[in-house]
Amino acid sequence: MTAGLDRLELELRCVPGIIAVGFEHAGEELFVQAVVLPSIAPVDFRDQIRRIVDANARNGAHLEIVVDGLDPGGPHLSRQAVSPRAATR
Amino acid sequence: MLQDENTHTIRTEAEPTADAESRSRALVAGLVHDLAAAPSGVGFIGTCLDRVLETWHLLEARAVISDAELGPQVFNAGRRPLDLDVMPSTLLRRGPGIHTEPAVPGAEDDLDAIAELCEIALTLDRLRYESLHDPLTGLHNRRGFDEQLAAAISRSLRYRWSFGLVIIDLDGFKAINDRIGHQGGDAVLRQVGERLRGGLRSGDVAARVGGDEFALLLHIDGPRSLSAILDRLHGTEGFGDAGDVTWTTGLAMCPDEAATVHDLYRVADQRLYAAKVDAQDLPGANQTGIGS
């Protein structure tokens, strides 16, 4: 599992604009956090992140994309669940 | 150490002691040793931060590392999600290094040394990743796939586990490139990569091993279930501007039909080319070469 997380983390960090990645396990469930600087990220960064998590987290994961835009109003949070494979296909 | 107006001592920073300095030196020496054996750079950085927490009994430890290709990167101890009270952009403004809460006076040089180790680890990780993966699709490249294949052969021979090597060749890809341009052709390759990545079961491996050639390592007992797996991976939707794109495949089973990387490719390639010949009678359909 650690090797899988290593790969997932590195793949996510290879997306331009992703500056931080975090993981949390809650029982069988995996929570993935990706922090993005949108000024550097490609326009489809959400799709790219979701695809990478979907391909690496075979049993599904909860994904939180944090857009860190130095916005005085605070960070914008976007939560989306990457469902278990069986439910999405 | 600071004192307030009433001369009560208040500790706001971890205090340096001779013992702490000794542990600090030992920590750095141990991490240098660990880096040489670390299979993963990002895993090593997590280990570094965990050890920093343990050594100085800290609440938080974060690394800000600047990588030539990836740009600035923030890591949290334990690979935990970041507490968004401190946004990563705020950490980036503090510059590269190990940032701890509370600060560790007297350990600056050691923390700088650990930050440099982390930077080396991240660079090594990225270079290793790039050397084993195809940048267009994110799949393994030929080198990365062959490593996986060799490991699978060893397991197969040791435990008598069967698996199949499948070579996939996109039909008429040159014509697709001529028709919709190289950018369109690249988009098709990316979509094929995504379908393979998204459709494989845990433990199976996909790779792009040539221009329009892909390879799969599938844990199957034999050719019976192959067509259904390949149909599912291919899907029924078109490939963007390219429309329908078919592929031809060749299968080699390990260990029954071949048991070396070279022989598996040879058998799978022979079947693929035989299926290509058969496909001339059935244009517009996927073809699978599975042997008799």
Interface residues (C-beta under 8 A of the other chain):
Chain A: T2 A3 L5 D6 E9 L10 E11 R13 C14 P16 G17 I19 A20 V21 G22 F23 E24 F31 Q33 V35 L37 I40 R51 I52 D54 A55 R58 E64 V66 D68 L70 P75 L77 R89
Chain B: P39 S40 G41 V42 G43 L70 G71 P72 Q73 V74 F75 N76 R79 R80 P81 L82 L84 M87 P88 S89 L92 D125 R126 Y129 G138 E194 R197 G198 G199 R201 S202
